[in-house]
Amino acid sequence: MVAMFDDMLPLASLQPHLLTLPHDPTTRWGPPQPLHASAAPGQRKLLAPIPPASPHHQLQRSVRSTLRTLSVQQERQARKELLQEVLELAEEIDQTCQTPLAPRTLPFLNSPIAPAIPAPPKTTSHRQFQSRLPRLKNTISLSGVTAVTGRQEETREHKEVKKRKVTEVRHTSKTQPAKNLPELAKLRPLSCPEQALLQAFTVLSDDDWGKKIEALISIRSLAQHHANVLLPRLHDVCLAVNQEVKNLRSVVSHAAMVTLAHLFAHLGQDMDAEAEGAARTLLPKAGESSSFMKDMDLALGYMVYNTNPIRSMNALINGGLSHKHTAVRKSTARHLEKVTEVIGAARLLSGKNDLTARFIHTASCLALDNTLEVRNQARNILSVVASHPDLIKMVERFAPLSDQIRMKDFINKCQKRPLR
């Protein structure tokens, strides 16, 4: 304790107001008395007494003492009055802020301050349009979406244009050469097409040739107006009609040929699978009688111009190229010339698949035939492709070695003097 007192001596001598005062609980409030710092006896005469508290501090102490003596109810009443005074003061301040100030003039300008720009009138907000389309994800950018949609529209337009071109080419390829063919008779639609089809099958199996002709006419009407009823039984119908082409009664045979022409004309490429069977049945009729030539050419002509030309070429080659009768080979070469015009020289001599090899082999067989009529028809076929620069190359590539020299001479004659 003595050491601590010795340490505090210099502090008391220098800063006496920092010393702690003794606490007396009995005397809470009283008249201010001068405080003397505890210092050494020799130094007490040198220190000045602490001045008494200022009147402001005395007033605060008196207010606090009076407030503490008040009861709880009086304190609440005083707070309410104080709150009321604060509210009245706030209202006065608000009124003074709301009253417009008189126009003032600047010391360096004689004109008053320009009034403030009025705010624009409030517009009623209408209900915005809400789209029902699904919202895009945040990860997809708008430019990417527009690019994708633009590409889709371009591809759709390109496909539509391509389809139009294909349909136009098919239409022109079918209609332009088919102008040489006679038009087919227009028939009336049937009231009960399903029943008419079943009745045609039963009638064609009988021996009554009059009813057979009526059944063949109903098949023509089905092909022209009720294709959806005829297509599921198309193969059976073609077998029955081909059988009637071989009928010994010429009237029934003629009616069956015209029925085949209607089937090829109205069903189009749906008859691709039936082309070879029809060609094998129609071509031999050219060797039986010249009276069948007109109806046979009608049916084969519609087959060439309405079905797949490659299918038609294969059907003609398999049906009549190696036939023993000259009239059959001649009619085969005549229809092969039409197929050559439809396919075109560029596709026939492209060297792809077996098309070029089959065409060169067929042309060499017809060009080296023993009959002059058949050779003339072969010259017409080669005159279609004679202007192609790869014709000699394809002959050297696909024709037999024993026939190449004769074929080249034949091609030279066709180029110099084409026969039509």
C-alpha positions in Angstrom: 0.0 0.0 0.0 2.9 2.4 0.8 4.4 1.7 -2.6 1.1 2.4 -4.4 0.7 5.7 -2.4 4.2 6.7 -3.4 3.4 6.1 -7.0 0.3 8.2 -7.0 2.0 11.2 -5.4 3.3 12.7 -8.5 0.0 12.1 -10.4 -1.9 14.0 -7.6 0.5 16.8 -7.7 0.2 17.3 -11.5 -3.5 16.4 -12.2 -5.5 16.6 -9.0 -8.9 16.5 -10.9 -8.3 12.9 -12.0 -8.4 11.5 -8.4 -11.3 9.4 -7.4 -13.6 10.8 -4.7 -14.9 8.8 -1.7 -18.6 7.7 -2.1 -20.9 8.4 0.7 -24.4 6.8 0.4 -25.9 8.8 3.1 -25.5 12.2 1.5 -26.8 11.8 -2.1 -27.3 15.4 -2.9 -26.1 18.5 -1.0 -24.6 21.9 -1.5 -21.5 21.8 -3.5 -18.3 22.0 -1.5 -14.8 22.7 -2.7 -12.7 19.6 -3.2 -9.2 19.4 -2.1 -6.7 17.0 -3.6 -5.0 14.7 -1.3 -1.4 15.6 -1.5 1.6 15.9 0.7 1.4 18.3 3.7 4.0 20.4 2.2 2.2 20.9 -1.1 -1.3 21.7 0.1 -0.6 25.4 0.3 0.5 25.5 -3.3 -2.7 23.9 -4.9 -5.7 26.1 -5.6 -9.1 24.9 -4.5 -11.5 23.4 -7.2 -14.0 26.0 -8.2 -17.6 25.4 -7.3 -20.1 24.1 -9.9 -21.6 26.5 -12.4 -25.2 27.6 -12.2 -26.1 25.5 -15.2 -24.9 22.3 -13.5 -26.7 23.3 -10.3 -29.9 23.7 -12.3 -29.6 20.3 -13.9 -29.0 18.7 -10.5 -32.0 20.5 -9.1 -34.3 19.3 -12.0 -33.1 15.8 -11.6 -33.8 15.9 -7.9 -37.3 17.3 -8.4 -38.1 14.7 -11.1 -37.0 11.9 -8.9 -39.4 13.0 -6.2 -42.4 13.0 -8.6 -44.7 10.1 -8.6 -45.3 7.8 -11.5 -48.6 9.4 -12.5 -47.1 12.9 -12.6 -44.2 11.6 -14.7 -46.7 10.2 -17.2 -48.7 13.4 -17.3 -45.5 15.4 -17.9 -44.5 13.1 -20.8 -48.0 13.5 -22.4 -47.8 17.3 -22.2 -44.3 17.3 -23.6 -45.5 15.0 -26.5 -48.4 17.4 -27.1 -46.1 20.3 -27.4 -43.8 18.5 -29.8 -46.8 17.6 -32.0 -48.0 21.2 -32.1 -44.5 22.4 -33.0 -44.4 19.9 -35.8 -47.7 21.1 -37.2 -46.5 24.7 -37.2 -43.4 23.7 -39.1 -45.4 21.7 -41.6 -47.8 24.7 -42.2 -44.9 27.1 -42.7 -43.4 24.7 -45.3 -46.6 24.3 -47.2 -47.3 28.1 -47.6 -45.7 29.4 -50.8 -42.9 31.9 -50.3 -43.1 35.3 -51.8 -41.0 35.8 -55.0 -37.6 37.0 -54.2 -35.2 38.9 -56.4 -31.6 38.2 -56.7 -29.2 40.9 -55.9 -27.6 40.8 -59.3 -30.8 40.2 -61.4 -34.0 42.3 -61.5 -36.1 39.5 -62.7 -37.8 37.1 -60.3 -37.0 33.4 -60.1 -38.7 31.4 -62.8 -41.4 29.1 -61.4 -40.7 25.4 -61.3 -41.7 23.2 -64.3 -45.0 21.5 -63.5 -44.9 17.8 -63.4 -46.6 15.9 -66.3 -50.1 14.7 -65.6 -50.4 11.1 -64.4 -51.6 8.7 -67.1 -53.8 5.9 -66.3 -51.9 2.6 -66.8 -53.7 0.3 -69.2 -53.4 -3.4 -68.9 -50.4 -4.7 -70.7 -50.7 -7.4 -73.3 -49.6 -10.8 -72.0 -48.4 -13.3 -74.6 -49.5 -16.9 -74.2 -46.3 -18.2 -75.8 -43.9 -20.1 -73.5 -41.1 -17.9 -72.2 -37.6 -18.6 -73.4 -34.9 -19.5 -70.9 -32.4 -16.9 -69.8 -29.5 -19.0 -71.2 -30.7 -18.5 -74.8 -29.9 -15.2 -76.3 -32.4 -13.3 -78.5 -30.0 -13.3 -81.4 -29.5 -17.0 -81.2 -33.3 -17.6 -81.1 -33.8 -15.3 -84.1 -31.0 -17.0 -86.0 -32.6 -20.4 -85.3 -36.0 -19.3 -86.3 -34.6 -17.7 -89.4 -32.8 -20.9 -90.4 -36.0 -22.9 -89.9 -38.0 -20.5 -92.0 -35.3 -20.7 -94.7 -35.3 -24.5 -94.7 -39.1 -24.6 -94.9 -39.1 -22.2 -97.8 -36.3 -24.1 -99.5 -38.2 -27.4 -99.1 -41.5 -25.9 -100.4 -39.7 -24.4 -103.4 -38.0 -27.7 -104.0 -41.3 -29.6 -103.8 -42.9 -27.2 -106.3 -40.0 -27.6 -108.7 -40.2 -31.4 -108.4 -44.0 -31.4 -109.0 -43.6 -29.1 -111.9 -40.9 -31.2 -113.5 -43.0 -34.4 -112.9 -46.1 -32.6 -114.3 -44.3 -31.4 -117.4 -42.6 -34.8 -117.9 -46.0 -36.4 -117.7 -48.1 -34.1 -119.6 -45.9 -32.8 -122.4 -45.0 -36.2 -124.0 -48.5 -37.6 -123.0 -50.1 -35.1 -125.4 -49.5 -37.5 -128.1 -51.7 -40.1 -126.3 -55.5 -40.0 -126.7 -57.5 -38.8 -123.7 -59.2 -41.4 -121.6 -63.0 -41.3 -121.1 -64.3 -39.6 -117.9 -66.6 -41.8 -115.9 -69.0 -41.1 -113.1 -68.2 -42.0 -109.4 -69.8 -45.0 -107.9 -72.4 -44.8 -105.1 -71.0 -47.9 -103.3 -67.4 -48.4 -104.3 -66.6 -51.2 -101.8 -69.5 -53.2 -103.0 -68.6 -52.5 -106.6 -65.1 -53.8 -106.0 -66.2 -57.0 -104.5 -68.8 -57.5 -107.3 -66.0 -56.9 -109.9 -63.9 -59.8 -108.5 -66.8 -62.2 -108.6 -67.9 -61.2 -112.1 -64.3 -61.5 -113.5 -64.2 -65.0 -112.4 -67.3 -65.9 -114.4 -67.5 -66.7 -118.1 -70.1 -64.1 -119.1 -68.1 -61.7 -121.2 -70.7 -58.9 -121.1 -70.6 -58.8 -117.3 -66.8 -58.8 -117.5 -66.8 -55.7 -119.6 -69.1 -54.0 -117.0 -66.7 -55.1 -114.2 -63.7 -53.6 -116.0 -65.6 -50.3 -116.5 -66.3 -50.2 -112.7 -62.6 -50.8 -112.0 -61.8 -47.8 -114.3 -64.3 -45.7 -112.3 -62.7 -46.9 -109.0 -59.2 -45.8 -110.3 -60.5 -42.4 -111.3 -62.7 -41.5 -108.3 -62.1 -44.0 -105.5 -58.4 -44.7 -105.4 -58.4 -45.1 -101.6 -60.7 -48.1 -102.0 -58.8 -49.6 -104.8 -55.2 -49.3 -103.5 -55.4 -51.9 -100.7 -56.4 -54.6 -103.3 -54.4 -53.2 -106.2 -52.2 -56.2 -106.8 -55.2 -58.6 -106.9 -57.0 -56.2 -109.3 -54.0 -56.0 -111.6 -53.7 -59.8 -111.7 -57.3 -60.1 -112.6 -57.1 -57.4 -115.4 -53.9 -59.0 -116.8 -55.6 -62.3 -117.0 -58.4 -60.7 -119.0 -55.8 -59.2 -121.4 -55.1 -62.8 -122.4 -58.8 -63.5 -123.0 -59.5 -65.2 -126.3 -62.5 -62.9 -126.9 -61.0 -59.8 -128.4 -63.6 -57.4 -127.0 -62.7 -58.4 -123.5 -59.0 -58.2 -124.3 -59.4 -54.6 -125.6 -61.4 -53.6 -122.6 -58.7 -55.0 -120.3 -56.0 -53.0 -122.1 -57.9 -49.8 -121.8 -58.5 -50.6 -118.1 -54.7 -50.9 -117.6 -54.3 -47.5 -119.2 -56.8 -46.0 -116.7 -54.9 -47.6 -113.8 -51.5 -46.2 -115.0 -53.0 -42.8 -115.7 -54.9 -42.3 -112.4 -52.8 -44.2 -109.9 -49.3 -43.1 -111.2 -46.3 -44.3 -109.3 -48.5 -46.6 -107.1 -48.4 -48.8 -110.2 -44.6 -49.1 -110.2 -44.7 -52.7 -108.8 -47.2 -53.7 -111.4 -45.4 -52.3 -114.4 -43.3 -55.5 -115.2 -46.4 -57.8 -115.0 -48.3 -55.5 -117.3 -45.5 -55.2 -119.8 -45.0 -59.0 -119.9 -48.7 -59.3 -120.7 -49.1 -56.4 -123.1 -46.1 -56.8 -125.4 -46.8 -60.3 -126.7 -50.2 -59.0 -127.9 -48.3 -57.1 -130.7 -47.3 -60.5 -132.2 -50.9 -61.8 -132.2 -52.7 -59.2 -134.3 -52.3 -55.7 -135.5 -55.7 -54.8 -134.1 -54.3 -54.9 -130.6 -51.5 -52.3 -131.4 -53.6 -49.3 -130.7 -54.8 -50.3 -127.2 -51.4 -51.9 -126.3 -49.6 -48.6 -127.2 -52.1 -46.7 -125.1 -51.5 -48.8 -122.0 -47.7 -48.9 -122.4 -47.6 -45.2 -123.2 -49.4 -44.3 -119.9 -47.1 -46.7 -118.1 -44.0 -44.9 -119.5 -45.1 -41.4 -118.7 -46.7 -42.0 -115.2 -44.6 -44.6 -113.5 -40.9 -44.6 -112.5 -39.0 -44.5 -115.9 -36.3 -46.9 -114.6 -39.0 -49.3 -113.6 -40.6 -48.9 -117.0 -37.3 -49.5 -118.8 -36.6 -52.7 -116.9 -40.2 -53.9 -117.5 -39.9 -53.3 -121.3 -36.4 -55.0 -121.4 -37.6 -58.0 -119.5 -40.9 -58.2 -121.3 -39.9 -58.0 -125.0 -36.2 -57.5 -125.7 -35.5 -61.2 -126.3 -38.8 -62.1 -127.8 -38.8 -64.2 -130.9 -41.5 -62.1 -132.8 -40.2 -59.1 -134.7 -43.3 -57.0 -133.9 -42.8 -57.5 -130.2 -39.1 -56.4 -130.4 -40.1 -53.4 -132.6 -42.8 -52.2 -130.1 -40.3 -52.7 -127.3 -37.7 -50.5 -129.0 -40.4 -47.9 -129.8 -41.4 -47.6 -126.1 -37.8 -47.7 -125.0 -37.2 -44.6 -127.1 -39.9 -42.8 -125.1 -38.2 -44.0 -121.8 -34.9 -42.7 -123.1 -36.3 -39.3 -123.7 -37.9 -39.2 -120.2 -34.7 -40.3 -118.4 -32.3 -38.2 -120.4 -28.8 -38.8 -121.8 -27.0 -37.4 -118.7 -28.6 -39.9 -116.3 -28.4 -42.9 -118.7 -24.7 -42.3 -119.4 -23.7 -41.4 -115.8 -22.0 -44.7 -115.2 -23.7 -45.1 -111.8 -25.3 -48.3 -110.6 -26.3 -50.7 -113.4 -28.4 -48.3 -115.4 -25.7 -47.4 -117.9 -24.6 -51.0 -118.4 -28.2 -52.1 -118.9 -28.9 -49.3 -121.4 -25.7 -50.0 -123.5 -26.4 -53.7 -123.6 -30.0 -53.1 -124.7 -29.0 -50.6 -127.3 -26.3 -52.9 -128.7 -28.8 -55.8 -128.9 -31.3 -53.7 -130.8 -28.7 -52.0 -133.1 -27.3 -55.4 -134.1 -30.7 -57.0 -134.6 -31.4 -59.1 -137.8 -34.5 -57.0 -138.7 -34.2 -53.6 -140.3 -37.2 -52.3 -138.5 -35.7 -53.1 -135.2 -32.4 -51.5 -136.1 -34.1 -48.3 -137.2 -35.8 -48.1 -133.8 -32.4 -48.6 -132.2 -31.0 -45.8 -134.3 -33.8 -43.5 -132.9 -32.8 -44.5 -129.4 -29.1 -43.8 -129.9 -29.9 -40.5 -131.7 -31.3 -39.3 -128.3 -27.9 -39.8 -126.6 -25.6 -39.3 -129.6 -24.7 -35.8 -128.6 -23.4 -36.9 -125.2 -19.5 -36.8 -125.1 -19.2 -40.0 -123.0 -21.2 -42.2 -125.3 -18.1 -43.9 -126.9 -16.4 -44.3 -123.6 -19.5 -46.0 -122.1 -19.7 -48.3 -125.2 -16.0 -49.2 -124.7 -16.6 -49.8 -121.0 -19.9 -51.8 -121.0 -20.4 -53.3 -124.5 -19.0 -56.7 -125.4 -15.6 -56.6 -127.2 -17.1 -58.4 -130.3 -19.8 -55.7 -130.7 -17.8 -52.5 -130.0 -16.6 -52.0 -133.5 -20.0 -52.4 -135.0 -21.5 -50.2 -132.3 -19.1 -47.4 -133.0 -19.9 -47.5 -136.7 -23.6 -47.5 -135.9 -23.1 -44.5 -133.5 -21.2 -42.5 -136.2 -24.0 -43.1 -138.7 -26.5 -41.9 -136.1 -24.5 -38.8 -135.4 -24.2 -38.0 -139.1 -27.7 -39.0 -140.2 -30.1 -39.4 -137.3 -33.3 -41.3 -138.2 -36.6 -40.2 -136.9 
